[in-house]
Amino acid sequence: MQLMERLVEAGFRALAIPPYENAMCMRKGDCVAALAPVPNGGLKLLAPPTYLVDGNFSVKLKRGSGEVFVWKKREVEATPERVRELESFKKELQEILESPIRQ
């Protein structure tokens, strides 16, 4: 519960994304991660955090000389700003997940 409180305090919000109904999806800005509980009361990443495209998990692919975030046939350019946002999201999420739980 403490980790959830920390995530919410840091601006992360829960999000339901099919087909990840059994996972806890957390969003901040246009980035998202799927989390699952672990036996000691913590949370772990189910998959690497990614960028949201049309409200869905995307994959980052090379296209020509650049990169894009893709979901189905929809894609958005992986601009330096979007890549920085995703890196910041990953770092902040990891710091919260790795922080010790107070007893």
JOMO-V863825 format. One record per residue. N is the residue number from 1. RES is the residue in three letters. SS is DSSP state (helix for helix, strand for strand, loop for the rest). PHI is phi in whole degrees, -180 to 180 (none if undefined). OMEGA is omega in whole degrees, -180 to 180 (* if undefined). Layout:
n:N res:RES ss:SS phi:PHI omega:OMEGA
n:N res:RES ss:SS phi:PHI omega:OMEGA
//
This chain:
n:1 res:MET ss:loop phi:none omega:180
n:2 res:GLN ss:helix phi:-61 omega:179
n:3 res:LEU ss:helix phi:-64 omega:178
n:4 res:MET ss:helix phi:-62 omega:178
n:5 res:GLU ss:helix phi:-61 omega:179
n:6 res:ARG ss:helix phi:-63 omega:179
n:7 res:LEU ss:helix phi:-62 omega:-180
n:8 res:VAL ss:helix phi:-65 omega:178
n:9 res:GLU ss:helix phi:-61 omega:-180
n:10 res:ALA ss:loop phi:-84 omega:177
n:11 res:GLY ss:loop phi:99 omega:177
n:12 res:PHE ss:loop phi:-79 omega:-180
n:13 res:ARG ss:strand phi:-132 omega:178
n:14 res:ALA ss:strand phi:-69 omega:-177
n:15 res:LEU ss:strand phi:-147 omega:176
n:16 res:ALA ss:loop phi:-94 omega:-180
n:17 res:ILE ss:loop phi:-132 omega:174
n:18 res:PRO ss:loop phi:-66 omega:2
n:19 res:PRO ss:loop phi:-97 omega:-176
n:20 res:TYR ss:loop phi:-103 omega:-177
n:21 res:GLU ss:loop phi:-62 omega:-179
n:22 res:ASN ss:loop phi:-86 omega:179
n:23 res:ALA ss:loop phi:-102 omega:174
n:24 res:MET ss:strand phi:-98 omega:-180
n:25 res:CYS ss:strand phi:-90 omega:180
n:26 res:MET ss:strand phi:-119 omega:-177
n:27 res:ARG ss:strand phi:-118 omega:169
n:28 res:LYS ss:strand phi:-146 omega:-175
n:29 res:GLY ss:loop phi:64 omega:179
n:30 res:ASP ss:loop phi:-107 omega:180
n:31 res:CYS ss:strand phi:-114 omega:-176
n:32 res:VAL ss:strand phi:-148 omega:175
n:33 res:ALA ss:strand phi:-143 omega:175
n:34 res:ALA ss:strand phi:-100 omega:-178
n:35 res:LEU ss:strand phi:-118 omega:176
n:36 res:ALA ss:strand phi:-139 omega:178
n:37 res:PRO ss:strand phi:-70 omega:174
n:38 res:VAL ss:loop phi:-119 omega:-173
n:39 res:PRO ss:loop phi:-53 omega:-177
n:40 res:ASN ss:loop phi:-82 omega:179
n:41 res:GLY ss:loop phi:96 omega:179
n:42 res:GLY ss:loop phi:-93 omega:178
n:43 res:LEU ss:strand phi:-132 omega:176
n:44 res:LYS ss:strand phi:-133 omega:176
n:45 res:LEU ss:strand phi:-75 omega:174
n:46 res:LEU ss:loop phi:-87 omega:-180
n:47 res:ALA ss:loop phi:-155 omega:179
n:48 res:PRO ss:loop phi:-59 omega:175
n:49 res:PRO ss:loop phi:-58 omega:-178
n:50 res:THR ss:strand phi:-147 omega:-180
n:51 res:TYR ss:strand phi:-94 omega:178
n:52 res:LEU ss:strand phi:-83 omega:174
n:53 res:VAL ss:strand phi:-126 omega:-177
n:54 res:ASP ss:loop phi:53 omega:178
n:55 res:GLY ss:loop phi:75 omega:-178
n:56 res:ASN ss:strand phi:-129 omega:176
n:57 res:PHE ss:strand phi:-62 omega:178
n:58 res:SER ss:loop phi:-114 omega:170
n:59 res:VAL ss:strand phi:-121 omega:180
n:60 res:LYS ss:strand phi:-96 omega:-178
n:61 res:LEU ss:strand phi:-129 omega:173
n:62 res:LYS ss:strand phi:-81 omega:175
n:63 res:ARG ss:strand phi:-136 omega:-179
n:64 res:GLY ss:loop phi:62 omega:-179
n:65 res:SER ss:loop phi:-94 omega:-178
n:66 res:GLY ss:strand phi:-128 omega:179
n:67 res:GLU ss:strand phi:-130 omega:179
n:68 res:VAL ss:strand phi:-137 omega:169
n:69 res:PHE ss:strand phi:-99 omega:-173
n:70 res:VAL ss:strand phi:-125 omega:167
n:71 res:TRP ss:strand phi:-135 omega:-174
n:72 res:LYS ss:loop phi:50 omega:-179
n:73 res:LYS ss:loop phi:-98 omega:-179
n:74 res:ARG ss:strand phi:-96 omega:178
n:75 res:GLU ss:strand phi:-141 omega:174
n:76 res:VAL ss:strand phi:-128 omega:-179
n:77 res:GLU ss:strand phi:-63 omega:176
n:78 res:ALA ss:loop phi:-84 omega:-179
n:79 res:THR ss:loop phi:-67 omega:176
n:80 res:PRO ss:helix phi:-55 omega:180
n:81 res:GLU ss:helix phi:-65 omega:180
n:82 res:ARG ss:helix phi:-66 omega:179
n:83 res:VAL ss:helix phi:-64 omega:177
n:84 res:ARG ss:helix phi:-64 omega:178
n:85 res:GLU ss:helix phi:-60 omega:-180
n:86 res:LEU ss:helix phi:-66 omega:179
n:87 res:GLU ss:helix phi:-63 omega:178
n:88 res:SER ss:helix phi:-64 omega:177
n:89 res:PHE ss:helix phi:-58 omega:-180
n:90 res:LYS ss:helix phi:-58 omega:-177
n:91 res:LYS ss:helix phi:-64 omega:-178
n:92 res:GLU ss:helix phi:-64 omega:179
n:93 res:LEU ss:helix phi:-63 omega:-180
n:94 res:GLN ss:helix phi:-62 omega:179
n:95 res:GLU ss:helix phi:-61 omega:180
n:96 res:ILE ss:helix phi:-68 omega:-178
n:97 res:LEU ss:helix phi:-65 omega:-178
n:98 res:GLU ss:helix phi:-90 omega:-179
n:99 res:SER ss:loop phi:-69 omega:-179
n:100 res:PRO ss:loop phi:-65 omega:177
n:101 res:ILE ss:loop phi:-88 omega:179
n:102 res:ARG ss:loop phi:-80 omega:179
n:103 res:GLN ss:loop phi:-89 omega:*
//
